[in-house]
């Protein structure tokens, strides 16, 4: 038995729900006790306190833990979301968009979690501009920003699915930037503690097998079928919007093809964190990632 906590409810986390809903963990020989969560901070605290054995979440939190406390034993062991799931949606078309354009754009950025802005500000910086000069609204929720774009009080918004798909489908918004096009940028993995990895290696290996099978299913399955399988997790999202959102994510290469965490993805995330002042030192890849289970599963085929 493994206790697994969600991070918070989000549509881009679809593979994690699919692994439960399709019975992939059970088929891989491991029983998973799935715990709900609405608060990433509390989820991470529960993992550190030993109240849950595995969570899914951003390598950003693992990097932060190790930066603050080099003795921290949290570790990423199964890559799932390999690219950034956020978008910049504008009120009018802008086919020639570049990140530096945001200096002349009133934009609502994500307030709920830190990673989206840390990554976007690094894009702006790499485009030769100062992200501190962006006239942005920082206090709205994504739902409030979407409403503000529709009302014409914002020029652009930063948000994830299904908000982006709903704006695009209705014609109220236009795609300026899909952050997934940045390339690999380690976004979400399964996370545990090294003490759990040692004590329950067999069970965690089963989880990785189940997730590998889930990723293969996800890539081979149309968004409409994925939506039907997971509709109960997102009852308020219209089926066409959910299906379209997942198909867009798949086309962008958001989900890994296998559960191995790539060093270049972690390096890009760490660079974003350092440029945004959220990381104070270089942390070796091996300190925060253990790919041994994922590599074994991939060798098995």
BADREN-94985 format. One line per field, with one value per residue (C-alpha): residue in one letter; x negated, y negated, z. Coordinates in steps of 0.001 Angstrom, whole numbers. Each point is the difference from the previous one (the first is absolute). Layout:
BEGIN
r	[A|...] $
xx	[X|...] $
yy	[Y|...] $
zz	[Z|...] $
This chain:
BEGIN
r	[X|X|X|X|X|X|X|X|X|X|X|X|X|X|X|X|X|X|X|X|X|X|X|X|X|X|X|X|X|X|X|X|X|X|X|X|X|X|X|X|X|X|X|X|X|X|X|X|X|X|X|X|X|X|X|X|X|X|X|X|X|X|X|X|X|X|X|X|X|X|X|X|X|X|X|X|X|X|X|X|X|X|X|X|X|X|X|X|X|X|X|X|X|X|X|X|X|X|X|X|X|X|X|X|X|X|X|X|X|X|X|X|X|X|X|X|X|X|X|X|X|X|X|X|X|X|X|X|X|X|X|X|X|X|X|X|X|X|X|X|X|X|X|X|X|X|X|X|X|X|X|X|X|X|X|X|X|X|X|X|X|X|X|X|X|X|X|X|X|X|X|X|X|X|X|X|X|X|X|X|X|X|X|X|X|X|X|X|X|X|X|X|X|X|X|X|X|X|X|X|X|X|X|X|X|X|X|X|X|X|X|X|X|X|X|X|X|X|X|X|X|X|X|X|X|X|X|X|X|X|X|X|X|X|X|X|X|X|X|X|X|X|X|X|X|X|X|X|X|X|X|X|X|X|X|X|X|X|X|X|X|X|X|X|X|X|X|X|X|X|X|X|X|X|X|X|X|X|X|X|X|X|X|X|X|X|X|X|X|X|X|X|X|X|X|X|X|X|X|X|X] $
xx	[0|-1254|1674|64|1136|992|-1577|3173|2707|-1138|855|-3624|-484|2160|-2602|61|3786|-120|-2398|2585|3093|-1307|-1324|-3577|-1484|2060|-998|-3620|461|110|2911|209|1982|801|407|1629|-1586|764|-3185|-3520|-1668|1969|-670|-3752|156|1885|-2723|-2779|1868|470|3796|-76|-2692|234|1351|-103|-1368|-2572|-3734|33|1106|-2665|-2663|1300|-65|-3621|-1003|1365|-1158|-2749|965|3534|681|2858|-676|1655|224|2471|307|3489|426|-3182|969|1716|3832|737|1004|56|3380|561|3164|-1028|-2062|-3796|-1589|-3455|-17|-3274|-371|-1462|3346|1445|-1721|2718|2828|2234|-36|1571|-2510|579|404|825|-3467|-3497|-1394|1878|-1275|-3518|-198|1622|-2188|-3032|1343|373|-3512|-1459|1791|-2043|2603|455|2964|328|1181|3007|3266|1617|2908|-1216|2920|2756|783|-157|3802|64|-2653|1975|3071|-2070|-1270|3571|970|-2864|-1751|-3104|-1955|-1255|140|-2225|1928|303|2701|2994|18|-2177|2073|3239|-1290|-1320|3126|2280|-2106|-468|-3737|-2842|-3036|-3125|-2340|49|-2719|-462|-1769|-2837|-1125|-622|617|604|3473|1603|-1299|837|-1839|-898|-2666|-3175|908|3258|-1836|-2250|2736|2642|-2034|2107|3258|-1442|-1318|3576|1174|-2537|1077|3599|-850|-2043|3006|2221|-2242|108|3804|233|-2052|1979|3487|2089|948|3681|-619|-2325|2719|2603|-2308|-770|3179|693|-3149|1096|3806|234|-2171|1980|-1033|-1099|-2146|-1642|-658|-1380|-2207|-1556|-526|-1747|-2231|-878|-843|-2324|-1874|983|18|-3147|-249|-1641|-511|-3689|-700|-2396|-2850|572|3596|-1093|-2823|2419|2343|-2896|-1206|3474|12|-3461|776|3178|-1776|1660|-3172|-3262|-2398|-668|1436|-1324|2567|-665|839|3635|672|-263|585|-867|3605|966|-3057|761|3598|-1092|-2543|2800|1965] $
yy	[0|-3461|-3230|-2511|-3610|-2254|-3458|-1933|576|-1033|1271|174|2655|2342|2853|280|377|2364|2340|367|66|2569|2342|-340|198|3049|1688|-671|1803|-2914|-1212|-3790|-1916|-3238|-3059|-3242|-3401|-3612|-1605|637|-1304|2370|2886|-600|-331|3309|1713|-1445|1013|3575|-312|1059|1989|-1446|-3207|-1470|-3476|-2247|626|-3690|1005|2667|-2468|-2527|2593|902|-3640|-805|3224|2089|2936|129|3442|-778|1386|123|3541|67|-2716|-698|-3618|-992|-3472|-3117|265|-3740|-2366|-3714|-824|-3465|-1980|-656|2123|-289|2580|-1591|107|-5|-87|-3529|-1242|456|-3206|-1811|2298|-114|3679|1990|2586|3115|-647|3525|1568|-1480|2126|-1548|-3533|1157|1729|-2820|-2682|2001|77|-3789|-413|2259|-2171|-2965|-1726|-602|2006|-2450|-2571|2079|-1741|3047|758|2529|493|1511|3683|1537|15|-3721|-750|1873|-2068|-3209|872|514|-3334|-1805|-1146|2097|265|3511|2730|2863|3165|3740|2300|-2|-3818|-383|2384|-1671|-3452|1304|1994|-2956|-2457|-2186|701|653|2193|-2102|2485|3644|315|3658|-1262|-1129|3629|2418|-1661|2597|-799|2892|3335|2551|-1000|2005|44|2014|1934|1112|764|2381|1579|408|311|2877|-1911|-3176|2013|1171|-3628|-925|2973|-1148|-3565|1137|2000|-3034|-2296|2481|163|-3789|-493|2668|-1139|-2861|-2856|891|3432|-1381|-2463|2747|2040|-2895|-2087|654|-1865|-3150|19|-3754|24|397|3211|-1752|-2467|2794|2103|-2969|-1006|3456|283|-3381|1075|3222|-1865|-2254|2996|-843|3591|2076|3103|1847|-596|-979|-3556|-1752|-2109|-2737|-430|-390|-2324|-2301|-99|-716|-2803|-1556|213|-1531|-2889|-667|84|3241|2131|-1031|2775|2629|3341|3176|1865|3236|-1773|-536|2748|3797|1458|3583|1240|-1796|1299|3550|-277|-1349|2820|2485|-1504] $
zz	[0|-953|1118|-2872|269|-2844|-26|-821|-2582|-3477|-3458|-1126|2706|-2095|-86|3780|68|-2976|1795|2766|-2217|-2483|2682|-1237|3490|891|-3268|912|3317|2413|2128|173|2608|-1867|2217|-1163|588|-839|1371|-1360|3163|2216|-2388|165|3787|240|-2035|2141|3158|-1216|-129|-3683|-1775|-3501|-1492|-3444|-356|-1532|201|955|3496|243|-1136|2536|2789|-737|-379|3446|1646|-1642|2241|-1430|-1496|-2418|-3471|-3443|-1377|-2913|-2631|-1345|-1119|-1774|-1276|1286|-262|74|-2791|-676|-1524|-1462|-675|-3607|-2423|194|-2308|341|3820|1883|3819|27|-1379|3472|1104|-1970|1115|3033|937|2795|1206|2081|3726|1171|-403|-610|-2837|-2980|608|911|-3371|-1980|1573|-1099|-3572|134|1380|-2733|-2560|1204|2189|3713|1355|2895|-2551|-1092|1021|1514|2301|2574|2373|-2162|-288|-3464|-129|863|-2628|-2662|880|-122|-3481|-1170|1571|-1737|3201|-740|-3234|692|2626|1105|786|-532|-1312|-144|296|-3092|-2124|1036|-1000|-3315|-848|719|-1990|3065|22|-2416|561|394|1648|1060|2637|-926|-3123|2273|-64|2834|3355|2741|1283|1856|1251|2631|3168|3089|2716|-350|3156|-1661|-3247|1896|2132|-2731|-3151|-1360|411|-1519|-2924|-551|37|-2660|-2127|355|-971|-3006|-1177|612|-2059|-2866|265|101|-3152|-1874|1078|-1471|2282|-242|1512|2663|969|286|2215|2348|-151|3674|1026|-1870|-39|-683|-3126|-3257|-1788|-3205|1947|2011|-3098|-1916|2922|244|-3741|31|2888|-1796|-3219|2004|1405|3558|1221|29|-2151|2867|3742|-153|1215|-2374|1436|-2589|1194|3611|-1053|-1826|2992|2367|-2286|96|3781|321|-2346|1987|3369|1149|100|1630|-1042|-2620|1102|-1657|-2076|1925|3258|-970|-2589|208|-3467|944|117|-3213|-1825|1123|-1220|-3390|-367|681|-2895] $
